[in-house]
Amino acid sequence: MELELIPGSEASAPEASKSAKDAAIENRIGMPQKLTGPPRGKLRFRASAVYKEVLADHLLPAGLEIQMDVATGKNLARLCHGQSADYALSKDNYAMVGDALRAAATHGQADLVKALVATCFYDSATMLPALLEASSKGYLEVVEALLKGDMSKADPVAVDEKEGKSALHRAMVNGHEDICMRMIDALPSAAAARPLNKQGLDPFAATREEDLGPVAKRMEKYLAEKFPVE
């Protein structure tokens, strides 16, 4: 974008009076700036053949069919005939989606989490910070929404690189047994329920370390009932 200079200002002084640094900065500002990715805080809208709610932070691709639900006042959008969502392009937005999910999960905003899961682009790793927060705080509805993602599902036994523990660890050491059971239900096997944290403890052992032996015992019983040994 070219800067318009005001006559009589220092910026409109003869070129010879400018330093080399000032001239370089002015030239750089005058060059077309290439933008990569969506604006900060904007979330790419994952449209489909059915109408989905458009949130305030959504960035819509061109060509969508848009209407307003007069009953709720919400804006809705869907793909036009022959149009498709660009999943490859969307990867530049995963980090911002992860931030939005985590903020909503931290405050227990289950409806917002559900809306983000239904209308944004993400992968399992994108959802992990939100799952960790909801598991620790005991927000069952949020956890369920993250475990039921339609594009990808949050992994309850994925060990976070920074914290060194899984969402199942967090839920169990905080005594949220309903969340623990929901996570166990989402696992493929009994062995999968025993990821190791950075101390080398699985969720059951870590829970006993926190003097919550009865919780660990009940969850081990639930695990055995879910995956009986044949």
C-alpha positions as CSV (number, residue, x, y, z in Angstrom):
1,M,0.0,0.0,0.0
2,E,1.5,3.4,-1.0
3,L,1.7,6.0,1.7
4,E,0.2,9.4,0.8
5,L,2.6,12.1,1.9
6,I,1.4,15.5,3.2
7,P,3.0,18.5,1.5
8,G,5.3,20.4,3.8
9,S,5.9,17.5,6.2
10,E,9.3,16.1,6.9
11,A,8.4,13.0,4.9
12,S,8.0,15.2,1.7
13,A,11.4,16.8,2.1
14,P,13.9,16.5,-0.8
15,E,15.1,12.9,-1.3
16,A,18.7,14.0,-0.6
17,S,17.8,14.9,3.0
18,K,16.7,11.4,3.8
19,S,19.0,8.9,5.4
20,A,19.7,5.6,3.6
21,K,17.8,3.8,6.4
22,D,14.7,6.1,6.0
23,A,14.7,5.6,2.3
24,A,14.9,1.8,2.6
25,I,12.0,1.8,5.1
26,E,9.8,3.9,2.9
27,N,10.5,1.7,-0.1
28,R,9.7,-1.4,1.9
29,I,6.4,0.1,3.1
30,G,5.5,1.1,-0.5
31,M,5.9,-2.5,-1.7
32,P,2.9,-4.8,-1.9
33,Q,2.8,-6.9,1.3
34,K,2.1,-10.6,0.9
35,L,-0.2,-11.9,3.5
36,T,0.1,-15.6,4.6
37,G,-2.8,-17.3,6.4
38,P,-5.9,-15.7,7.9
39,P,-5.8,-12.6,10.1
40,R,-4.8,-13.3,13.7
41,G,-7.8,-14.7,15.7
42,K,-9.8,-15.6,12.6
43,L,-11.0,-19.2,12.2
44,R,-11.5,-20.7,8.8
45,F,-15.0,-21.8,8.3
46,R,-15.4,-25.5,7.5
47,A,-18.4,-25.5,5.2
48,S,-20.4,-28.6,4.2
49,A,-23.5,-29.4,2.1
50,V,-25.7,-28.6,5.1
51,Y,-26.1,-25.2,6.8
52,K,-23.8,-24.5,9.8
53,E,-23.7,-21.6,12.2
54,V,-21.3,-18.8,11.3
55,L,-19.5,-17.5,14.4
56,A,-18.2,-13.9,14.9
57,D,-14.6,-15.1,14.5
58,H,-15.1,-17.1,11.3
59,L,-13.4,-16.3,8.1
60,L,-15.7,-17.5,5.2
61,P,-14.4,-18.7,1.9
62,A,-15.8,-17.1,-1.2
63,G,-18.9,-18.5,-2.9
64,L,-20.8,-19.9,0.0
65,E,-24.6,-19.8,0.2
66,I,-25.5,-17.7,3.2
67,Q,-28.8,-17.1,5.0
68,M,-30.1,-15.9,8.4
69,D,-32.2,-18.1,10.7
70,V,-35.0,-15.6,11.6
71,A,-36.0,-17.7,14.6
72,T,-32.5,-17.4,16.3
73,G,-30.9,-14.5,14.5
74,K,-27.9,-16.6,13.7
75,N,-26.1,-16.5,10.3
76,L,-25.8,-19.8,8.5
77,A,-23.7,-20.9,5.6
78,R,-23.2,-24.0,3.4
79,L,-21.3,-25.0,0.2
80,C,-22.9,-24.2,-3.1
81,H,-23.4,-27.1,-5.6
82,G,-20.1,-28.3,-6.9
83,Q,-18.0,-26.5,-4.3
84,S,-15.8,-28.2,-1.8
85,A,-13.9,-27.3,1.4
86,D,-10.1,-26.8,1.1
87,Y,-8.7,-29.1,3.8
88,A,-5.1,-28.6,2.7
89,L,-5.2,-24.8,2.9
90,S,-6.8,-25.0,6.4
91,K,-3.7,-26.4,8.2
92,D,-2.3,-22.8,8.6
93,N,-5.3,-22.2,11.0
94,Y,-4.9,-25.2,13.4
95,A,-3.0,-23.2,16.0
96,M,-5.7,-20.5,16.2
97,V,-8.4,-23.1,16.4
98,G,-6.5,-24.8,19.2
99,D,-6.4,-21.5,21.1
100,A,-10.1,-20.9,20.7
101,L,-11.0,-24.4,21.8
102,R,-8.7,-24.2,24.8
103,A,-10.2,-20.8,25.9
104,A,-13.7,-22.2,25.6
105,A,-12.9,-25.4,27.4
106,T,-11.2,-23.5,30.2
107,H,-14.4,-21.7,31.0
108,G,-16.6,-24.7,30.5
109,Q,-18.4,-23.2,27.4
110,A,-19.7,-26.5,26.0
111,D,-22.0,-25.0,23.4
112,L,-19.1,-22.9,22.0
113,V,-16.8,-26.0,22.0
114,K,-19.5,-27.9,20.1
115,A,-19.8,-25.1,17.5
116,L,-16.1,-24.8,17.0
117,V,-15.8,-28.6,16.6
118,A,-18.6,-28.6,14.0
119,T,-17.4,-25.6,11.9
120,C,-13.5,-25.4,12.1
121,F,-10.6,-27.3,10.8
122,Y,-8.4,-29.2,13.2
123,D,-6.6,-32.5,14.0
124,S,-6.3,-34.5,17.2
125,A,-3.2,-32.6,18.4
126,T,-5.1,-29.3,17.9
127,M,-7.8,-30.5,20.4
128,L,-5.4,-31.8,23.1
129,P,-4.9,-28.6,25.1
130,A,-8.7,-28.1,25.3
131,L,-9.1,-31.7,26.4
132,L,-6.5,-31.4,29.1
133,E,-8.2,-28.3,30.5
134,A,-11.7,-29.8,30.5
135,S,-10.4,-33.1,32.0
136,S,-8.7,-31.3,34.9
137,K,-11.7,-29.0,35.6
138,G,-14.3,-31.7,35.3
139,Y,-16.3,-30.4,32.3
140,L,-17.9,-33.6,31.1
141,E,-19.9,-32.0,28.3
142,V,-16.9,-30.3,26.9
143,V,-14.9,-33.6,27.0
144,E,-17.6,-35.4,25.2
145,A,-17.7,-32.8,22.5
146,L,-14.0,-33.1,21.9
147,L,-14.1,-36.9,21.9
148,K,-16.9,-36.8,19.2
149,G,-15.2,-34.5,16.7
150,D,-16.3,-35.2,13.2
151,M,-13.1,-34.1,11.5
152,S,-10.8,-35.7,14.1
153,K,-11.3,-36.9,17.7
154,A,-9.3,-35.8,20.7
155,D,-7.0,-38.5,22.1
156,P,-7.5,-39.0,25.9
157,V,-4.2,-40.9,26.2
158,A,-2.0,-38.7,24.1
159,V,0.8,-37.4,26.4
160,D,1.3,-33.7,26.2
161,E,5.0,-32.9,25.3
162,K,5.3,-30.0,27.7
163,E,3.3,-31.2,30.7
164,G,4.2,-34.9,30.3
165,K,0.8,-36.3,31.1
166,S,-2.4,-37.3,29.3
167,A,-6.0,-36.1,29.7
168,L,-6.8,-39.4,31.4
169,H,-4.0,-38.7,34.0
170,R,-5.5,-35.3,34.7
171,A,-9.1,-36.5,35.0
172,M,-8.2,-39.4,37.3
173,V,-5.9,-37.5,39.7
174,N,-8.6,-34.9,40.1
175,G,-11.2,-37.6,40.9
176,H,-13.5,-36.9,37.8
177,E,-14.6,-40.5,37.5
178,D,-17.4,-39.8,35.0
179,I,-14.9,-38.3,32.6
180,C,-12.5,-41.2,33.2
181,M,-15.2,-43.7,32.3
182,R,-16.1,-41.7,29.1
183,M,-12.4,-41.7,28.1
184,I,-12.0,-45.4,28.7
185,D,-15.1,-46.0,26.6
186,A,-13.3,-44.2,23.7
187,L,-10.2,-46.4,23.9
188,P,-9.6,-49.5,21.7
189,S,-8.1,-51.7,24.4
190,A,-7.3,-52.0,28.1
191,A,-3.6,-51.5,27.3
192,A,-4.3,-48.2,25.8
193,A,-5.5,-46.9,29.1
194,R,-2.0,-47.0,30.6
195,P,0.1,-44.2,29.0
196,L,3.1,-43.2,31.1
197,N,3.6,-39.7,32.3
198,K,7.0,-38.0,32.6
199,Q,7.5,-39.8,35.9
200,G,6.9,-43.1,34.3
201,L,3.5,-43.6,36.0
202,D,0.3,-44.7,34.3
203,P,-3.0,-42.9,35.3
204,F,-3.8,-45.5,37.9
205,A,-0.4,-45.4,39.6
206,A,-0.3,-41.6,39.4
207,T,-3.7,-41.5,41.1
208,R,-2.5,-43.7,43.9
209,E,0.5,-41.3,44.3
210,E,-2.1,-38.6,45.1
211,D,-3.7,-40.7,47.8
212,L,-6.7,-41.5,45.7
213,G,-6.4,-45.2,45.8
214,P,-10.2,-45.8,45.8
215,V,-10.6,-43.8,42.6
216,A,-7.8,-45.9,40.9
217,K,-9.4,-49.1,42.1
218,R,-12.9,-48.2,40.8
219,M,-11.4,-47.1,37.5
220,E,-9.4,-50.4,37.2
221,K,-12.6,-52.3,37.8
222,Y,-14.4,-50.3,35.1
223,L,-11.6,-50.9,32.7
224,A,-11.7,-54.7,33.4
225,E,-15.5,-54.7,32.8
226,K,-15.1,-52.8,29.6
227,F,-12.4,-55.1,28.3
228,P,-12.9,-58.5,29.9
229,V,-10.1,-61.0,29.5
230,E,-11.3,-63.9,27.4
